[in-house]
């Protein structure tokens, strides 16, 4: 199954400045994707927040909370994918449980 067939809803992809060049044209022609390059400004020094870069950094931070993903233990890409899915499932489960706990009101205290 190809990438385009599996992920039909993805239309825009952000990439680091290192991916500029022929990849932009290839993504447009082959994958029918808009590849937007997020570049750093050369006129500023030090830490600068880049647009949309925080999304990637935040997701990687969430994944690194899983101890098994903190190091490269996996030898097969399928194993790595399974651990990423497991990690994100745990994160989503915690969020859903927290949301559900807010919806359920605590029992009233007996008088």
TIRO-2110 file (N, C-alpha, C; in Angstrom, 1 decimal):
// TIRO-2110
0.8, -1.2, 0.0, N, 1, A
0.0, 0.0, 0.0, CA, 1, A
0.9, 1.2, 0.0, C, 1, A
0.6, 2.2, -0.9, N, 2, A
1.4, 3.4, -1.0, CA, 2, A
1.1, 4.4, 0.1, C, 2, A
2.0, 5.3, 0.3, N, 3, A
1.7, 6.4, 1.3, CA, 3, A
0.5, 7.2, 1.0, C, 3, A
0.4, 7.5, -0.3, N, 4, A
-0.8, 8.4, -0.7, CA, 4, A
-2.1, 7.7, -0.5, C, 4, A
-2.1, 6.4, -0.8, N, 5, A
-3.4, 5.6, -0.6, CA, 5, A
-3.7, 5.4, 0.9, C, 5, A
-2.7, 5.3, 1.7, N, 6, A
-2.9, 5.0, 3.1, CA, 6, A
-3.3, 6.3, 3.9, C, 6, A
-2.7, 7.4, 3.5, N, 7, A
-3.0, 8.7, 4.2, CA, 7, A
-3.5, 9.7, 3.3, C, 7, A
-4.7, 9.5, 2.8, N, 8, A
-5.3, 10.4, 1.8, CA, 8, A
-5.6, 11.8, 2.3, C, 8, A
-5.8, 12.0, 3.6, N, 9, A
-6.2, 13.3, 4.1, CA, 9, A
-5.0, 14.2, 4.3, C, 9, A
-3.8, 13.7, 4.3, N, 10, A
-2.6, 14.6, 4.5, CA, 10, A
-2.4, 15.3, 3.2, C, 10, A
-2.4, 16.6, 3.3, N, 11, A
-2.1, 17.5, 2.2, CA, 11, A
-1.0, 18.4, 2.4, C, 11, A
-0.6, 18.7, 3.6, N, 12, A
0.4, 19.7, 3.9, CA, 12, A
1.4, 19.1, 4.9, C, 12, A
2.7, 19.2, 4.6, N, 13, A
3.8, 18.6, 5.4, CA, 13, A
4.8, 19.7, 5.7, C, 13, A
5.2, 19.9, 6.9, N, 14, A
6.2, 20.9, 7.3, CA, 14, A
7.5, 20.1, 7.4, C, 14, A
8.6, 20.7, 6.9, N, 15, A
9.9, 20.1, 6.9, CA, 15, A
11.0, 21.1, 7.3, C, 15, A
12.0, 20.6, 7.9, N, 16, A
13.2, 21.4, 8.2, CA, 16, A
13.9, 21.9, 7.0, C, 16, A
14.7, 23.0, 7.1, N, 17, A
15.4, 23.6, 6.0, CA, 17, A
16.3, 22.6, 5.3, C, 17, A
16.8, 21.6, 6.0, N, 18, A
17.6, 20.6, 5.4, CA, 18, A
17.0, 19.8, 4.3, C, 18, A
15.6, 19.8, 4.2, N, 19, A
14.9, 19.0, 3.2, CA, 19, A
14.5, 19.9, 2.0, C, 19, A
15.0, 21.1, 1.9, N, 20, A
14.6, 21.9, 0.8, CA, 20, A
15.3, 21.4, -0.5, C, 20, A
14.9, 21.9, -1.6, N, 21, A
15.5, 21.5, -2.9, CA, 21, A
14.5, 20.6, -3.7, C, 21, A
15.0, 19.6, -4.3, N, 22, A
14.2, 18.8, -5.2, CA, 22, A
13.1, 18.0, -4.5, C, 22, A
13.2, 17.8, -3.2, N, 23, A
12.2, 17.1, -2.4, CA, 23, A
10.8, 17.8, -2.5, C, 23, A
10.8, 19.1, -2.5, N, 24, A
9.6, 19.9, -2.6, CA, 24, A
8.8, 19.6, -3.9, C, 24, A
9.5, 19.6, -5.0, N, 25, A
8.9, 19.3, -6.3, CA, 25, A
8.5, 17.9, -6.4, C, 25, A
9.3, 17.0, -5.9, N, 26, A
9.0, 15.5, -5.9, CA, 26, A
7.8, 15.3, -5.1, C, 26, A
7.6, 15.9, -3.9, N, 27, A
6.5, 15.7, -3.1, CA, 27, A
5.2, 16.2, -3.8, C, 27, A
5.3, 17.3, -4.4, N, 28, A
4.2, 17.9, -5.1, CA, 28, A
3.7, 17.0, -6.3, C, 28, A
4.7, 16.5, -7.1, N, 29, A
4.4, 15.7, -8.3, CA, 29, A
4.0, 14.3, -7.9, C, 29, A
4.8, 13.6, -7.1, N, 30, A
4.6, 12.2, -6.8, CA, 30, A
3.5, 11.9, -5.8, C, 30, A
3.6, 12.7, -4.7, N, 31, A
2.7, 12.4, -3.6, CA, 31, A
1.4, 13.4, -3.5, C, 31, A
1.4, 14.3, -4.4, N, 32, A
0.4, 15.4, -4.4, CA, 32, A
0.3, 16.0, -3.0, C, 32, A
1.4, 16.3, -2.4, N, 33, A
1.5, 17.0, -1.1, CA, 33, A
2.2, 18.4, -1.3, C, 33, A
1.8, 19.3, -0.4, N, 34, A
2.5, 20.6, -0.3, CA, 34, A
3.5, 20.4, 0.8, C, 34, A
4.8, 20.5, 0.4, N, 35, A
5.9, 20.5, 1.4, CA, 35, A
6.3, 21.9, 1.7, C, 35, A
6.0, 22.3, 2.9, N, 36, A
6.4, 23.7, 3.3, CA, 36, A
7.7, 23.6, 4.2, C, 36, A
8.7, 24.3, 3.7, N, 37, A
10.0, 24.3, 4.4, CA, 37, A
10.0, 25.4, 5.5, C, 37, A
10.3, 25.0, 6.7, N, 38, A
10.4, 26.0, 7.8, CA, 38, A
11.9, 26.3, 8.0, C, 38, A
12.3, 27.5, 7.6, N, 39, A
13.7, 27.8, 7.7, CA, 39, A
14.0, 28.8, 8.9, C, 39, A
15.2, 28.6, 9.3, N, 40, A
15.7, 29.5, 10.4, CA, 40, A
16.2, 30.8, 9.8, C, 40, A
16.0, 31.9, 10.5, N, 41, A
16.5, 33.2, 10.0, CA, 41, A
18.0, 33.3, 10.4, C, 41, A
18.8, 33.7, 9.5, N, 42, A
20.2, 33.8, 9.7, CA, 42, A
20.6, 35.1, 10.4, C, 42, A
19.7, 36.0, 10.4, N, 43, A
20.0, 37.3, 11.1, CA, 43, A
19.8, 37.3, 12.6, C, 43, A
19.2, 36.2, 13.1, N, 44, A
19.0, 36.2, 14.6, CA, 44, A
19.9, 35.1, 15.2, C, 44, A
20.5, 35.3, 16.3, N, 45, A
21.3, 34.3, 17.0, CA, 45, A
20.6, 33.9, 18.2, C, 45, A
21.0, 32.7, 18.7, N, 46, A
20.4, 32.1, 19.9, CA, 46, A
19.2, 31.4, 19.6, C, 46, A
18.4, 31.1, 20.7, N, 47, A
17.2, 30.3, 20.5, CA, 47, A
16.1, 31.2, 19.9, C, 47, A
15.5, 30.6, 18.8, N, 48, A
14.4, 31.3, 18.2, CA, 48, A
13.3, 30.2, 17.9, C, 48, A
12.1, 30.5, 18.3, N, 49, A
11.0, 29.6, 18.1, CA, 49, A
10.6, 29.7, 16.6, C, 49, A
10.6, 28.5, 16.0, N, 50, A
10.3, 28.5, 14.6, CA, 50, A
8.8, 28.1, 14.4, C, 50, A
8.1, 28.6, 13.4, N, 51, A
6.7, 28.3, 13.2, CA, 51, A
6.6, 26.8, 12.9, C, 51, A
5.6, 26.2, 13.6, N, 52, A
5.2, 24.8, 13.5, CA, 52, A
6.3, 23.8, 13.9, C, 52, A
7.5, 24.2, 14.2, N, 53, A
8.5, 23.3, 14.6, CA, 53, A
8.2, 22.8, 16.0, C, 53, A
7.5, 23.6, 16.8, N, 54, A
7.2, 23.1, 18.2, CA, 54, A
6.3, 21.9, 18.2, C, 54, A
5.5, 21.7, 17.1, N, 55, A
4.6, 20.5, 17.0, CA, 55, A
5.5, 19.2, 17.0, C, 55, A
6.5, 19.3, 16.2, N, 56, A
7.4, 18.1, 16.1, CA, 56, A
8.2, 17.9, 17.4, C, 56, A
8.7, 19.0, 17.9, N, 57, A
9.5, 18.9, 19.2, CA, 57, A
8.6, 18.4, 20.3, C, 57, A
7.4, 18.8, 20.4, N, 58, A
6.5, 18.4, 21.5, CA, 58, A
6.1, 16.9, 21.3, C, 58, A
5.9, 16.5, 20.1, N, 59, A
5.6, 15.0, 19.9, CA, 59, A
6.8, 14.2, 20.2, C, 59, A
8.0, 14.6, 19.8, N, 60, A
9.2, 13.8, 20.1, CA, 60, A
9.4, 13.8, 21.7, C, 60, A
9.1, 14.9, 22.4, N, 61, A
9.2, 14.8, 23.8, CA, 61, A
8.2, 13.9, 24.4, C, 61, A
7.0, 13.8, 23.9, N, 62, A
6.0, 12.8, 24.4, CA, 62, A
6.5, 11.4, 24.2, C, 62, A
7.1, 11.2, 23.0, N, 63, A
7.6, 9.8, 22.7, CA, 63, A
8.8, 9.4, 23.6, C, 63, A
9.6, 10.4, 23.9, N, 64, A
10.8, 10.1, 24.7, CA, 64, A
10.5, 9.8, 26.2, C, 64, A
9.2, 10.1, 26.6, N, 65, A
8.8, 9.8, 27.9, CA, 65, A
8.7, 8.3, 28.1, C, 65, A
8.5, 7.6, 27.0, N, 66, A
8.5, 6.1, 27.0, CA, 66, A
10.0, 5.6, 27.1, C, 66, A
10.3, 4.9, 28.1, N, 67, A
11.7, 4.6, 28.3, CA, 67, A
12.3, 3.8, 27.2, C, 67, A
11.5, 2.9, 26.6, N, 68, A
12.0, 2.1, 25.5, CA, 68, A
12.4, 2.9, 24.3, C, 68, A
11.8, 4.1, 24.1, N, 69, A
12.1, 4.9, 22.9, CA, 69, A
13.2, 5.9, 23.2, C, 69, A
13.7, 6.0, 24.4, N, 70, A
14.8, 6.9, 24.8, CA, 70, A
16.1, 6.4, 24.2, C, 70, A
16.2, 5.2, 23.9, N, 71, A
17.4, 4.6, 23.2, CA, 71, A
17.0, 3.8, 22.0, C, 71, A
17.9, 3.6, 21.1, N, 72, A
17.5, 2.9, 19.9, CA, 72, A
17.7, 1.4, 20.1, C, 72, A
16.8, 0.7, 20.8, N, 73, A
16.9, -0.7, 21.0, CA, 73, A
16.4, -1.6, 19.9, C, 73, A
15.5, -1.1, 19.1, N, 74, A
14.8, -1.9, 18.1, CA, 74, A
15.7, -2.1, 16.9, C, 74, A
15.6, -3.3, 16.4, N, 75, A
16.4, -3.6, 15.2, CA, 75, A
15.6, -3.5, 13.9, C, 75, A
14.3, -3.8, 14.0, N, 76, A
13.4, -3.8, 12.9, CA, 76, A
12.5, -2.5, 12.9, C, 76, A
12.3, -1.9, 11.8, N, 77, A
11.4, -0.7, 11.7, CA, 77, A
10.0, -1.0, 12.2, C, 77, A
9.5, -2.3, 12.0, N, 78, A
8.2, -2.6, 12.5, CA, 78, A
8.1, -2.6, 14.0, C, 78, A
9.2, -3.0, 14.6, N, 79, A
9.3, -3.0, 16.1, CA, 79, A
9.2, -1.6, 16.6, C, 79, A
10.0, -0.7, 16.0, N, 80, A
10.0, 0.7, 16.4, CA, 80, A
8.6, 1.3, 16.2, C, 80, A
7.9, 1.0, 15.1, N, 81, A
6.6, 1.5, 14.8, CA, 81, A
5.6, 1.0, 15.9, C, 81, A
5.7, -0.3, 16.3, N, 82, A
4.9, -0.8, 17.3, CA, 82, A
5.1, -0.1, 18.7, C, 82, A
6.3, 0.2, 19.0, N, 83, A
6.6, 0.9, 20.3, CA, 83, A
6.1, 2.3, 20.2, C, 83, A
6.2, 3.0, 19.1, N, 84, A
5.6, 4.4, 19.0, CA, 84, A
4.1, 4.3, 19.1, C, 84, A
3.5, 3.4, 18.5, N, 85, A
2.0, 3.3, 18.6, CA, 85, A
1.6, 3.0, 20.0, C, 85, A
2.3, 2.1, 20.7, N, 86, A
2.1, 1.8, 22.1, CA, 86, A
2.2, 3.0, 23.0, C, 86, A
3.3, 3.8, 22.7, N, 87, A
3.5, 5.0, 23.5, CA, 87, A
2.4, 6.0, 23.3, C, 87, A
2.0, 6.2, 22.1, N, 88, A
1.0, 7.2, 21.8, CA, 88, A
-0.4, 6.7, 22.3, C, 88, A
-0.6, 5.4, 22.3, N, 89, A
-1.8, 4.8, 22.9, CA, 89, A
-1.9, 5.1, 24.4, C, 89, A
-0.8, 4.9, 25.0, N, 90, A
-0.8, 5.2, 26.5, CA, 90, A
-1.1, 6.7, 26.7, C, 90, A
-0.5, 7.5, 25.9, N, 91, A
-0.7, 9.0, 26.1, CA, 91, A
-2.2, 9.3, 25.9, C, 91, A
-2.8, 8.8, 24.8, N, 92, A
-4.2, 9.0, 24.5, CA, 92, A
-5.1, 8.4, 25.6, C, 92, A
-4.7, 7.2, 26.1, N, 93, A
-5.5, 6.6, 27.2, CA, 93, A
-5.5, 7.5, 28.5, C, 93, A
-4.4, 8.1, 28.8, N, 94, A
-4.3, 9.0, 30.0, CA, 94, A
-5.1, 10.2, 29.8, C, 94, A
-5.1, 10.7, 28.6, N, 95, A
-5.9, 11.9, 28.3, CA, 95, A
-7.4, 11.6, 28.4, C, 95, A
-7.8, 10.5, 27.8, N, 96, A
-9.2, 10.1, 27.8, CA, 96, A
-9.7, 9.9, 29.2, C, 96, A
-8.8, 9.2, 30.0, N, 97, A
-9.2, 8.9, 31.4, CA, 97, A
-9.3, 10.2, 32.2, C, 97, A
-8.4, 11.2, 32.0, N, 98, A
-8.5, 12.4, 32.7, CA, 98, A
-9.7, 13.2, 32.3, C, 98, A
-10.0, 13.2, 31.0, N, 99, A
-11.2, 13.9, 30.5, CA, 99, A
-12.5, 13.2, 31.1, C, 99, A
-12.5, 11.9, 31.2, N, 100, A
-13.7, 11.2, 31.7, CA, 100, A
-13.8, 11.4, 33.2, C, 100, A
-12.7, 11.6, 33.9, N, 101, A
-12.7, 11.8, 35.4, CA, 101, A
-13.4, 13.2, 35.7, C, 101, A
-13.1, 14.2, 34.8, N, 102, A
-13.7, 15.5, 35.0, CA, 102, A
-15.2, 15.5, 34.7, C, 102, A
-15.7, 14.6, 33.8, N, 103, A
-17.1, 14.5, 33.5, CA, 103, A
-17.9, 13.9, 34.6, C, 103, A
-17.3, 12.9, 35.3, N, 104, A
-18.0, 12.2, 36.3, CA, 104, A
-17.8, 13.0, 37.6, C, 104, A
-18.9, 13.4, 38.2, N, 105, A
-18.8, 14.2, 39.4, CA, 105, A
-18.6, 13.3, 40.6, C, 105, A
-17.8, 13.8, 41.6, N, 106, A
-17.6, 12.9, 42.8, CA, 106, A
-18.9, 12.7, 43.5, C, 106, A
-19.0, 11.6, 44.2, N, 107, A
-20.3, 11.3, 45.0, CA, 107, A
-20.4, 12.3, 46.1, C, 107, A
-21.7, 12.7, 46.4, N, 108, A
-21.9, 13.6, 47.4, CA, 108, A
-21.6, 13.0, 48.8, C, 108, A
-21.1, 13.9, 49.7, N, 109, A
-20.7, 13.4, 51.0, CA, 109, A
-21.9, 13.1, 51.8, C, 109, A
-21.9, 12.0, 52.6, N, 110, A
-23.1, 11.7, 53.5, CA, 110, A
-23.2, 12.7, 54.6, C, 110, A
-24.4, 13.1, 54.9, N, 111, A
-24.6, 14.1, 56.0, CA, 111, A
-24.8, 13.4, 57.3, C, 111, A
END
